[in-house]
Amino acid sequence: MAFQIRNKSIVAVAAAIVLLSTTLAGCGKDKVEAPRYQVKDINAAQVHAYNDFSLRMTKQLLAKTKDGNVCISPLSMAFALSLLVNGAEGETKAELLRVLGAKGLTLEALNQGSDVLRDLLEHADPKVDVRIANAVWARKGTGLAEDYSQRIKRFYEAEASELDFDDADAAKTINQWVNKKTQGLIDRMVDENTLKSSVMVLMNAIYFHGEWTKPFKESDTKDAQFHLADGSSVTVPMMAQKASLTYKESEHFKAVRLPYGDGKWSMTVVLPNEGITLPEAETELLKDASSWREGFTQGMAEIELPRFKLQYGTSLIDALKTLGMKQSFDKEKADFSGMTKSRQSLYVNGAIHKTFIEVNEQGTEAAAVTSITTAATAAAPMDPFKLRVDRPFFFTIEDQTTGAILFLGSVTQPTA
């Protein structure tokens, strides 16, 4: 997610990209450095706030996308909004904290919690590569407020610098940063027109790369029919495996958890029961996350899951406004005076989110970018659990240690 702040305005532009690919050699980066924090340091209230924001945001975007695939990284959005709230004052600041679900948290607690969460997610599993980066560019001559600059560097390790937005290579500089931080999965976030009247660019990038704890055998993948919501069907490569997994069966759906690496990270696949549409199931899933995060059973499971690839992009303005982020978009009421030395009047006037995801036999590679530019768990049954994912389904990628949700979405057509 990216926000662009123009002269007396903030234009938001966001991108989140997820890749699940077949060629995952050299998946994890060498994590020589030890984590700075321990699990006991997690601010549970903040993780809950971010996850709550994830569900509320997903609900809005699913409602907007009637017939199509959806994949978002609400955590990337939350980090970008956190960069933004650090420059806000008064009611604009209070409003942003409410949108983030952090109403009972002080800004200092939110920042400290973000630092801990970011550190633990990046070091959760040496076999899973997770990288979270932040950056802020200010128009040359504008200048970041010292207090703001210090906070985003300390708590978000944000790179902060000035850049001549009128230079033809300015957009290239920012896009190169995006390309590098997402390992080439996202290569373009801004263009010359975006920067013309911009004062600042605030950006978050998240990259995820992990192999399944037990990869699917490519030799077991066979063509099969995937039934679409309109009654038609398409042929998809259906992966298959029998393994000891955690799963759940309820009145509305079946779900299975597929672990990555040492098991700290996992993808949860939720398939609505026959006779229940995906939108109907999602209403319940997003109302109470515990329905698909708790009450799982460990046992033998036979899973069939299609390889899938999808791209998604949407404006976030309406969703954010519905969640209560209204003053930030108001030219007269927005207050981001804590962002620049000149304390100039700024407001948000745009937000875009983009994603890409590909799932296959080996594992998952994912990346998300959010930028803001400113201008002015029971005994196992005798028979194995069976899940054939041959119709629209819901999925999430989450860290089991912190409970943080990194990506989530719905797949209505795997071949899209």
VENDA-V808121 format. One record per backbone hydrogen bond with DSSP energy under -1.0 kcal/mol. CO is the residue of the C=O (numbers start at 1). NH is the residue of the N-H. E is the energy in kcal/mol with one decimal. If there is no record, write none. Layout:
CO&NH&E + CO&NH&E
//
This chain:
3&373&-9.9 + 4&11&-9.9 + 5&199&-3.0 + 5&200&-1.2 + 6&9&-4.3 + 9&375&-2.2 + 10&349&-9.6 + 11&4&-9.9 + 11&373&-1.1 + 15&369&-3.0 + 17&367&-4.5 + 19&365&-3.3 + 30&32&-1.1 + 38&41&-2.2 + 39&42&-1.8 + 42&44&-1.2 + 43&47&-2.1 + 44&48&-2.4 + 45&49&-2.0 + 46&50&-3.0 + 47&51&-2.6 + 48&52&-2.5 + 49&53&-2.5 + 50&54&-2.2 + 51&55&-2.1 + 52&56&-2.4 + 53&57&-2.8 + 54&58&-2.5 + 55&59&-2.2 + 56&60&-1.6 + 57&61&-2.2 + 58&62&-2.7 + 59&63&-1.8 + 60&64&-1.4 + 61&65&-1.9 + 64&66&-1.1 + 70&410&-2.0 + 72&408&-1.9 + 73&77&-1.6 + 74&78&-2.8 + 75&79&-2.4 + 76&80&-2.1 + 77&81&-2.7 + 78&82&-1.7 + 79&83&-1.8 + 80&84&-1.8 + 81&85&-2.9 + 82&86&-1.2 + 84&87&-1.9 + 85&88&-1.1 + 87&338&-1.4 + 89&92&-1.0 + 89&93&-1.2 + 90&94&-2.0 + 91&95&-2.6 + 92&96&-2.0 + 93&97&-2.1 + 94&98&-1.8 + 95&99&-2.2 + 96&100&-2.1 + 97&102&-2.7 + 98&101&-1.3 + 102&105&-2.2 + 106&110&-2.3 + 107&111&-2.7 + 108&112&-2.7 + 109&113&-2.5 + 110&114&-2.0 + 111&115&-2.1 + 112&116&-2.1 + 113&117&-2.6 + 114&118&-2.7 + 115&119&-2.1 + 116&120&-2.6 + 117&121&-2.5 + 118&122&-1.8 + 119&123&-1.1 + 125&128&-1.9 + 129&209&-2.1 + 131&207&-2.8 + 133&205&-3.0 + 134&159&-2.2 + 135&203&-3.3 + 136&161&-1.9 + 137&201&-2.8 + 138&163&-2.5 + 139&142&-2.8 + 143&341&-1.7 + 145&149&-2.8 + 146&150&-2.5 + 147&151&-1.9 + 148&152&-2.3 + 149&153&-1.7 + 150&154&-2.5 + 151&155&-2.7 + 152&156&-1.1 + 152&158&-2.1 + 153&157&-1.0 + 159&136&-3.3 + 161&138&-2.4 + 163&140&-1.9 + 163&165&-1.3 + 164&167&-1.8 + 167&170&-1.7 + 169&173&-2.2 + 170&174&-1.9 + 171&175&-2.7 + 172&176&-2.2 + 173&177&-1.4 + 174&178&-2.0 + 175&179&-2.7 + 176&180&-2.3 + 177&181&-2.6 + 178&182&-1.7 + 179&184&-3.4 + 180&183&-1.3 + 182&185&-1.7 + 191&195&-1.4 + 192&196&-1.2 + 195&198&-1.3 + 197&7&-2.4 + 199&139&-4.2 + 200&5&-1.4 + 200&374&-3.2 + 201&137&-3.1 + 202&372&-9.9 + 203&135&-2.6 + 204&370&-7.7 + 205&133&-3.0 + 206&368&-6.2 + 207&131&-2.5 + 208&366&-7.7 + 209&129&-3.0 + 210&364&-4.1 + 211&261&-2.5 + 217&220&-1.5 + 218&221&-1.3 + 222&238&-3.3 + 224&236&-3.0 + 226&234&-2.2 + 228&231&-1.7 + 232&228&-2.7 + 234&226&-3.1 + 236&224&-2.4 + 237&307&-2.5 + 238&222&-2.0 + 239&305&-1.6 + 241&303&-3.0 + 243&301&-2.6 + 245&299&-2.4 + 246&257&-2.6 + 247&297&-3.5 + 248&255&-2.7 + 252&273&-2.7 + 253&250&-3.0 + 254&271&-3.2 + 255&248&-2.6 + 256&269&-2.6 + 258&267&-2.8 + 259&213&-2.8 + 260&263&-2.9 + 264&400&-3.9 + 265&260&-2.7 + 266&398&-2.3 + 267&258&-3.4 + 268&396&-1.6 + 269&256&-1.9 + 270&394&-2.6 + 271&254&-2.4 + 273&276&-2.1 + 277&281&-2.2 + 278&282&-3.0 + 279&283&-1.6 + 281&285&-2.6 + 282&286&-2.7 + 284&288&-1.5 + 288&291&-1.7 + 289&292&-1.5 + 290&294&-1.9 + 297&247&-2.7 + 299&245&-2.7 + 300&385&-2.5 + 301&243&-2.2 + 302&387&-2.6 + 303&241&-2.1 + 304&389&-2.9 + 305&239&-2.5 + 308&359&-3.2 + 310&357&-2.6 + 312&355&-3.5 + 314&353&-3.3 + 316&320&-2.9 + 317&321&-2.5 + 318&322&-2.5 + 319&323&-1.7 + 320&325&-2.9 + 321&324&-1.3 + 324&326&-1.8 + 326&329&-1.3 + 327&330&-1.5 + 328&348&-3.8 + 330&334&-2.7 + 335&89&-2.3 + 336&339&-1.6 + 339&145&-2.2 + 340&343&-1.3 + 347&10&-7.1 + 350&12&-1.5 + 351&316&-3.0 + 352&14&-3.1 + 353&314&-2.5 + 354&16&-6.9 + 355&312&-2.6 + 356&18&-3.9 + 357&310&-2.7 + 359&308&-1.1 + 361&216&-2.3 + 362&212&-2.5 + 363&360&-1.0 + 364&210&-4.3 + 365&19&-1.7 + 366&208&-7.9 + 367&17&-1.2 + 368&206&-7.1 + 369&15&-2.6 + 370&204&-9.9 + 372&202&-9.9 + 374&200&-9.9 + 385&302&-3.5 + 387&304&-2.5 + 388&390&-1.7 + 390&227&-3.4 + 393&411&-3.0 + 394&270&-3.3 + 395&409&-2.4 + 396&268&-2.1 + 397&406&-2.3 + 397&407&-1.7 + 398&266&-1.9 + 399&403&-1.8 + 404&399&-2.5 + 407&397&-2.9 + 408&72&-2.7 + 409&395&-2.8 + 410&70&-2.6 + 411&393&-1.9 + 413&416&-2.1 + 414&309&-2.1
//
